[in-house]
């Protein structure tokens, strides 16, 4: 994080505005804080000290140090200590003994899992945060707070942990492996907040603790986890006065429940005091609220409307009605549940209507969204809707969070949202308005889809990120209601976003569910969804499924005349055929893509069709044809200002420039591509561009930098569950290990690659694996084994395999022959190798070995014999070479 990002994140954790910060440090103009956060200016030494004081963080923690500019790669956030705790989570009153006791228990060596138990609204979250804060020094790798309230599926717990640890986008394959790998050597505290509805995931936490020996877990929950390793700590209500022996008003503040009530009232009335007239009413009110902090907070908000005496009277009058309606609810929950209903009953009818319907939204919504959604379904003007939202916010029924660009979002506490959803259900309004809700988010994703290919990509990605939970819920509702046409529209529009963010596994589940809905007459739309599903299957190396889906998509597109979709479907299908070694079919399809794209009038379609054929030509060794195609593709992407396509197409051009021997040009293009990906902040694209940076660094002989880039790419691939990419990176790292003579690491990486690909369809690279194992055994002077591996590698060679890999095996066999003192065979094989592996395709260590081998052969053979044998080898087919041996 840059210092400006850190300052902003610390401010938002405390729910402070820029003006709040300015007031705390006596800064005349609050806009200066914004300039610091955006990196436009840097705070003076005086204000640096003031920022350290108000945030209670060191200069280093706030990163108030000028950073070098224009760095290509920032340090991975995974290497930083975590201190992810909400800085301002309401008032924290009393609880000194509870904090001390729980902290002591947590720090005992035999306590790995500590659960803070208590009913809803009792203050478990605030206590957990304070206990974690007190224990911060004990955990050298930090503390991470993971809110679980919004989760509905136990399977979402580990992805939520991964997300808060900075492993983003893990709605995907085997998140437990990613989390365990990340935490294995760390001494860190995980604070899992609100676990009670996810107890079926308890065994996952137990496994996490078993596999990560240095971590501890602090849980807040209404229910025990029922694990053998679990220690529990019961969170009591705030202490209350004895109504039978009530102290004088001046002494009531010694009771935390009373003190909390008064503090909340003083937010709105700073002159409020406990007097002889109101003392008993306040005490009785807090007692009837059971000393529950959430109930007290909501009750205190009503003091703006009523005196404590009137408030108590209203509360007592309605309490018996609540109990009679909710007799099935446990006794300890009734007062909290009533507090919510009681607040609801104080609203007027328009407020109640909007309050109920706001509960449809997950994670909150902006004023603009509220206006857009409700203006057509609520009999009220925009101005009135805003007034009602303001009223709900003032009555503590809505909370506010400040988001990107300063636009606030309003949300409900989950306890309140559950209550209001129940009200919506009782009124018979939920189904009708869930449909409106689903249609609203369908309109949003359809509005966003075209912009995800244009200059406003970043703006619309941010909007989609913000509304992601609602988008998911809307699509899921359409699927559950078997709304086939609407679900198809939704899935198609949502696909580009999922691809950019790397939500491949999640999207595949949604697409599979959508395609299983009852069929309709809408063939064009179905063809689009089939294309997307087929592309994902190919991306995840499920070739049989990919071929079936894509062939269906091609058929639909030809039938309906959807040429844009036809290009996309043929493009992906061509690569399926390529993987299956049907090169002629693949080339025909890619050439058809380019031809059809010319009359689609879609620059995105055209640029991607050209890139795909250019990549194919590169793989076939037709470098000039590939260069012409890729240059046109890049030109179109630049002119259309499509940064995502440009960054991706540039990675293909980088690899081509490496093959053409233009390594400096390749590095320049790789850096441009990486910076574009960082600007867009799309993880899959960042990973792709890191791979090209690693490739160029490797070819330039900078093995340390190459390793860093490949490992950074691997980290992102693990977050995304991209197993084919992880497997490929293992082999790239193995090449680095060979170049640096780290033979034990080579063997480990090849083994890890095997474990990854053995259960995947067509994710292996056998010729690459065999050549690496051949090189490993050659360096270990086991020439017999080396020969065997090189031969096996050549047996896997076919037209769809990168020719350079065959050249590498032949070069290895040449070196083995030279080691066996058979110079003629070595010369023949080395000549054959150069038909596949050109000198500019070699990384520096490889090139050095090549030159040294040639020099040695020149000393063993006369010039004429060398030339004759070399020519024979360089003109021989692979079959002739194998027969020669």
URJORA-V891190 format. One record per pair of residues at least 12 apart in sequence whose ideal C-beta (glycine too) atoms are under 6 Angstrom apart, sorted by the first residue. I is the first residue (numbers start at 1). J is the second residue. D is the distance in whole Angstrom. If there is no record, write none. Layout:
i: <I:I>
j: <J:J>
d: <D:D>
This chain:
i: <3:3:4:4:4:6:6:7:8:10:13:13:14:14:15:18:18:18:21:24:25:25:48:77:78:81:81:82:82:83:83:84:84:85:85:85:85:89:89:91:91:92:92:93:93:93:94:94:95:98:99:99:102:102:103:103:103:106:107:111:112:112:112:113:113:113:114:114:115:115:115:115:115:116:116:116:116:117:117:118:119:120:120:121:121:121:121:122:122:123:124:124:125:125:127:128:128:128:132:132:139:139:139:140:141:141:141:142:143:144:144:144:145:146:146:146:146:147:148:148:148:148:149:149:154:154:154:157:157:158:158:158:158:159:159:161:162:162:162:167:168:169:169:169:169:169:170:171:171:172:172:172:173:173:178:180:183:183:184:187:188:189:190:191:192:193:195:195:196:196:196:199:202:202:205:206:237:237:237:238:238:238:239:239:240:240:240:240:240:241:241:243:246:249:249:249:252:252:257:257:258:260:261:261:261:264:264:265:265:268:278:281:281:281:282:284:285:289:290:292:295:295:298:298:298:301:301:318:322:322:340:340:350:351:351:354:355:355:356:356:356:357:359:359:359:360:361:362:362:362:363:364:364:364:366:366:370:371:373:377:398:399:434:438:438:438:441:441:441:442:445:445:446:448:448:449:449:452:453:453:455:457:464:475:478:479:482:484:484:484:485:485:487:488:488:491:491:491:492:492:495:500:502:502:502:504:505:508:511:523:523:524:524:526:527:527:527:527:527:528:530:530:530:531:531:531:531:533:534:534:534:534:534:535:537:538:538:541:541:541:541:541:542:543:543:543:546:547:550:550:550:553:554:557:563:563:564:564:564:567:567:567:567:567:570:570:570:571:571:574:574:574:578:579:581:581:583:583:590:590:590:593:594:594:597:603:603:606:607:607:607:607:610:610:610:611:611:611:613:614:614:614:615:618:621:623:626:630:633:634:637:643:643:644:647:647:647:647:650:650:651:651:651:653:654:654:654:654:658:661:663:663:666:667:670:670:670:673:674:674:677:683:687:687:687:690:690:690:691:693:694:694:694:698:699:701:703:703:703:706:707:710:710:710:713:714:714:723:724:726:727:727:727:727:730:730:730:731:731:733:734:734:734:734:738:739:743:746:750:766:767:767:767:767:767:768:770:770:770:771:771:771:773:774:774:774:774:783:783:786:787:790:790:790:793:794:803:804:804:806:807:807:807:808:810:810:810:811:813:814:814:814:815:823:823:823:824:827:827:827:827:828:828:828:831:831:831:832:832:832:834:835>
j: <63:64:37:38:39:62:63:37:37:55:86:87:87:88:88:30:33:34:33:54:50:54:64:166:166:141:142:142:144:142:143:144:145:129:132:143:145:126:129:260:263:126:130:256:259:260:238:256:127:127:130:131:131:233:131:134:135:135:138:231:209:216:229:217:229:230:218:231:219:221:225:230:232:128:220:233:235:232:234:235:332:336:415:292:294:295:336:235:292:293:220:235:193:220:235:191:218:220:189:191:187:188:189:187:186:187:188:188:189:164:165:190:191:160:161:164:192:193:193:194:195:198:194:414:198:200:201:198:201:175:176:179:204:171:175:179:175:178:179:719:719:501:502:683:719:720:719:503:506:505:720:721:505:721:718:211:212:215:212:214:215:216:217:218:219:220:219:221:221:222:223:223:225:227:217:227:290:291:292:256:257:291:255:256:255:257:286:287:291:255:283:287:283:274:276:279:274:279:286:291:286:296:286:296:300:297:300:300:303:304:308:308:309:312:308:312:312:335:335:336:336:339:339:343:396:395:396:342:338:341:416:419:388:388:391:388:392:420:420:423:424:433:417:420:421:437:470:469:470:473:469:409:410:411:407:409:389:385:440:436:410:411:477:474:477:478:470:471:474:490:493:494:493:460:464:493:496:496:604:642:641:644:497:490:490:513:517:517:518:520:520:522:514:525:529:511:514:529:528:529:532:682:683:684:720:536:721:536:533:556:560:560:562:556:553:556:557:562:565:565:549:552:553:553:565:568:569:549:546:549:550:553:572:572:549:572:576:724:760:761:762:763:761:576:761:762:576:576:569:572:573:569:569:569:596:600:600:602:605:593:596:597:605:609:589:592:593:593:612:586:589:590:800:762:798:800:799:800:612:613:616:609:609:613:609:636:640:636:633:636:637:645:629:632:633:633:649:652:629:626:629:630:652:656:803:660:656:653:649:649:649:676:680:680:673:676:677:685:669:673:673:688:692:669:666:669:670:692:699:840:699:700:696:696:692:693:696:689:689:693:689:716:713:716:717:709:712:713:713:709:706:709:710:843:843:844:736:739:740:736:736:729:732:733:729:726:729:756:763:756:753:756:757:763:749:752:753:753:768:749:746:749:750:772:775:845:776:776:772:796:793:796:797:801:805:805:789:792:793:793:808:809:789:786:789:790:812:816:819:816:816:809:812:813:809:809:836:837:841:836:833:836:837:837:829:832:833:833:829:826:829:830:853:857:860:861:869:857:866:869:870:869:872:873:870:873:874:873:876:881:874:874>
d: <4:6:5:6:4:6:4:5:4:5:6:4:4:4:5:5:4:5:5:4:4:6:5:5:6:6:4:3:5:5:6:5:5:6:6:6:5:6:6:6:5:5:6:5:5:4:6:3:6:6:5:6:5:5:5:5:6:6:5:5:5:6:6:5:5:5:5:5:4:6:6:6:5:5:5:5:5:5:5:4:5:6:6:4:3:6:4:5:5:4:4:5:5:6:6:6:6:5:6:5:6:6:5:5:4:5:4:6:5:5:6:6:5:6:5:5:5:5:6:5:6:6:4:4:5:4:4:6:4:4:5:5:6:6:5:6:5:6:5:4:6:6:5:6:6:5:6:5:4:4:6:3:5:3:5:5:4:5:5:4:5:5:5:5:5:5:5:4:5:4:5:6:4:6:6:5:5:3:6:4:4:4:6:6:6:5:6:5:5:5:5:6:6:5:6:4:5:6:4:4:6:5:6:5:5:5:4:5:5:5:4:4:4:5:5:6:5:6:5:5:5:4:5:5:6:5:4:6:4:6:5:4:6:5:6:5:6:6:5:5:5:6:5:4:5:5:6:4:5:6:5:4:6:3:6:5:6:6:5:6:5:5:6:4:5:5:6:5:4:5:4:5:5:5:6:4:6:5:5:6:4:6:5:5:6:5:6:4:6:5:5:5:5:5:5:6:5:5:5:5:4:5:5:4:4:6:6:5:4:5:5:4:5:6:5:3:5:6:5:5:5:5:4:4:6:5:4:5:5:3:4:6:6:5:6:5:6:5:5:5:5:4:5:6:5:5:5:5:5:5:4:4:5:6:5:5:5:6:5:5:5:5:5:5:5:6:5:5:5:4:4:5:5:5:5:5:5:6:6:4:5:4:5:5:4:5:4:6:5:4:5:6:5:5:4:4:5:6:5:5:3:4:5:5:6:6:6:5:5:6:5:5:6:6:5:4:5:6:5:4:5:6:5:6:5:5:5:4:6:3:6:6:5:5:5:5:5:5:4:6:4:5:5:4:6:5:5:4:5:5:5:3:4:6:5:4:5:5:6:6:5:5:5:5:6:6:4:6:4:6:5:4:5:6:5:5:4:6:5:5:5:4:6:5:5:4:6:5:6:4:5:4:6:6:5:6:5:5:3:5:5:5:4:5:4:4:5:5:6:6:5:4:5:5:4:5:4:5:5:5:5:3:3:6:5:5:4:4:5:5:4:4:6:5:4:5:5:5:6:4:6:5:6:4:4:3:4:4:6:5:6:6>
